[in-house]
Amino acid sequence: MKTAETTKWKRVNVDLWGPATVKNKNGTNYKIQVMTMIDPATGWFEVAALRNGPTALEAQKLLDS
């Protein structure tokens, strides 16, 4: 049995998505990579672009910001 989180930002669930190619309405292709961060206590989520690749330093910078 899992205990529910009750303290905000005590734990953060992080995942990486991409690289993926996304095409907009004009037909332009974009390569994107993002990091998702979710606070399980509140359900608050953030999605941030990984501009310099999925490195530990880049992930830490995004999490801190």
C-alpha positions in Angstrom: 0.0 0.0 0.0 1.3 3.5 -0.9 1.0 6.4 1.4 -0.4 9.6 -0.1 1.9 12.6 -0.4 0.7 15.5 1.8 3.6 17.9 1.8 4.0 20.1 -1.3 7.2 19.7 -3.3 8.6 17.1 -0.9 8.9 14.8 -3.9 8.8 15.6 -7.6 8.2 13.1 -10.4 10.4 13.9 -13.4 10.4 12.4 -16.9 12.0 13.2 -20.2 10.0 13.2 -23.5 11.6 13.3 -27.0 13.4 14.0 -29.1 10.3 14.2 -31.3 9.5 16.0 -34.5 6.4 18.2 -34.4 4.9 19.8 -37.5 3.0 23.0 -37.3 0.1 24.1 -39.5 2.5 25.8 -42.0 4.3 22.5 -42.5 7.5 23.6 -40.6 9.1 20.7 -38.6 10.5 21.3 -35.2 12.6 18.9 -33.1 11.7 19.1 -29.4 12.7 17.5 -26.1 11.0 18.4 -22.9 11.2 17.5 -19.2 8.0 17.1 -17.3 7.8 17.7 -13.5 4.8 16.8 -11.3 4.2 17.4 -7.7 2.2 14.4 -6.5 0.8 16.2 -3.5 -1.0 18.9 -5.5 -1.0 17.6 -9.0 0.8 20.7 -10.2 2.8 20.1 -13.3 5.4 21.9 -15.4 6.8 21.2 -18.8 10.1 22.8 -19.8 12.1 22.6 -23.1 15.5 20.9 -22.9 17.5 23.3 -25.1 21.0 21.9 -24.5 20.1 18.2 -24.4 19.1 15.8 -21.6 22.1 16.2 -19.3 22.1 16.2 -15.5 23.1 19.8 -15.4 20.3 20.9 -17.7 17.7 18.9 -15.7 18.9 20.4 -12.5 18.7 24.0 -13.9 15.1 23.3 -15.1 14.1 21.8 -11.8 15.6 24.8 -9.9 13.9 27.3 -12.1 
